[in-house]
C-alpha cells in the first residue's frame, strides 16, 4: 500500500548572498524554492554550509520527499539532485526529477543540481 504524503506548506523568505529567496516550510522541514546551481558534491556541501543557519543537502530519503512534493515546492530542474547520502568513498546518491523514483549513485565529481534544506 502506497502512502500519500500530504503536508501543509508555508511560504517564507530568506536572504541568500544578497538576494531574497523564498522557502517552503513543510511541517518542521524548510526547503529553498530555488536551486543553488549545478556543482560537484564537494562544492554542493560547501555551498549549503556557506548559507549558515543549518542549511544542508537533503538525505536520500528527504530528497524522495522533495520529489513527492515537487508541485508544492516548485522550481526543480530536469536534472539529478545531490543528496548527502554517500554510496562508497567516491560516489553519492542523486535523484532525477525527470522520471519517477529514478535515483542513482554518481561520482562526487559529477555536476549535479543543489537544493538546500534545513530542519
C-alpha positions as CSV (number, residue, x, y, z in Angstrom):
1,X,0.0,0.0,0.0
2,X,1.4,3.4,-1.0
3,X,1.2,6.2,1.5
4,X,0.4,9.6,0.1
5,X,2.4,12.4,1.8
6,X,0.3,15.5,2.4
7,X,1.9,18.4,4.1
8,X,0.8,21.9,4.9
9,X,3.2,24.2,3.1
10,X,4.0,27.7,4.3
11,X,6.0,30.1,2.1
12,X,8.8,32.1,3.9
13,X,11.7,34.2,2.6
14,X,15.4,34.4,3.4
15,X,18.3,36.5,2.2
16,X,20.8,34.4,0.3
17,X,24.0,36.2,-0.7
18,X,22.1,39.5,-1.0
19,X,19.1,38.0,-2.9
20,X,15.7,37.3,-1.4
21,X,14.9,33.6,-1.9
22,X,11.5,32.1,-1.0
23,X,11.5,28.9,1.1
24,X,8.7,26.4,1.7
25,X,8.2,25.0,5.2
26,X,6.7,21.6,5.3
27,X,6.0,20.6,8.9
28,X,9.4,21.3,10.6
29,X,11.3,21.0,7.4
30,X,12.3,24.1,5.3
31,X,13.2,23.9,1.6
32,X,14.7,26.6,-0.7
33,X,12.4,27.2,-3.6
34,X,15.4,27.7,-5.9
35,X,18.4,25.7,-6.8
36,X,21.9,26.8,-5.9
37,X,23.1,25.7,-9.3
38,X,25.0,22.7,-10.7
39,X,28.2,21.6,-8.9
40,X,30.3,18.8,-7.7
41,X,29.4,17.1,-4.4
42,X,32.2,18.9,-2.6
43,X,31.1,22.3,-3.9
44,X,27.5,21.4,-3.0
45,X,28.3,20.7,0.6
46,X,30.3,23.9,0.9
47,X,27.6,26.0,-0.8
48,X,25.0,24.7,1.6
49,X,27.3,25.3,4.6
50,X,28.1,28.8,3.4
51,X,24.3,29.6,3.7
52,X,24.7,29.2,7.5
53,X,21.8,28.7,10.0
54,X,21.6,24.9,9.5
55,X,21.3,24.7,5.7
56,X,22.5,21.4,4.2
57,X,22.0,18.9,1.4
58,X,19.0,16.7,1.9
59,X,19.4,13.0,2.7
60,X,18.5,10.4,0.1
61,X,15.2,9.9,1.9
62,X,14.5,13.6,2.2
63,X,15.2,14.1,-1.5
64,X,12.5,11.5,-2.2
65,X,10.1,13.5,-0.1
66,X,11.0,16.6,-2.1
67,X,10.3,14.8,-5.3
68,X,6.9,13.6,-4.0
69,X,6.1,17.2,-3.0
70,X,7.7,18.9,-6.1
71,X,4.5,20.6,-7.2
72,X,4.1,22.3,-3.8
73,X,7.8,23.3,-3.7
74,X,8.4,24.1,-7.3
75,X,11.4,25.3,-9.3
76,X,13.1,21.9,-9.9
77,X,15.2,21.4,-13.0
78,X,15.1,18.3,-15.1
79,X,18.4,17.1,-13.7
80,X,19.9,15.0,-11.0
81,X,19.9,16.5,-7.4
82,X,22.6,15.7,-4.9
83,X,21.8,14.1,-1.6
84,X,24.1,14.0,1.4
85,X,23.9,10.1,1.3
86,X,27.1,8.6,0.1
87,X,27.5,5.4,-1.8
88,X,31.0,4.4,-1.0
89,X,34.0,6.7,-0.8
90,X,33.8,8.2,-4.3
91,X,30.1,8.2,-5.1
92,X,26.9,9.8,-3.6
93,X,23.2,9.4,-4.4
94,X,21.3,11.7,-6.8
95,X,17.6,11.8,-7.7
96,X,16.3,12.8,-11.1
97,X,13.2,14.9,-11.1
98,X,12.5,13.9,-14.7
99,X,11.4,10.3,-14.1
100,X,9.5,9.0,-11.1
101,X,11.7,7.2,-8.5
102,X,14.9,7.5,-10.5
103,X,17.7,7.7,-8.1
104,X,21.3,6.7,-8.8
105,X,24.8,6.8,-7.4
106,X,27.3,9.0,-9.3
107,X,30.9,10.1,-8.8
108,X,31.2,13.0,-6.5
109,X,33.0,14.9,-9.3
110,X,29.7,14.8,-11.3
111,X,27.9,18.2,-11.7
112,X,24.6,17.8,-10.0
113,X,21.9,20.2,-9.1
114,X,21.7,21.5,-5.5
115,X,18.6,22.3,-3.4
116,X,19.3,23.3,0.2
117,X,17.2,22.2,3.2
118,X,17.1,22.7,6.9
119,X,15.3,21.4,10.0
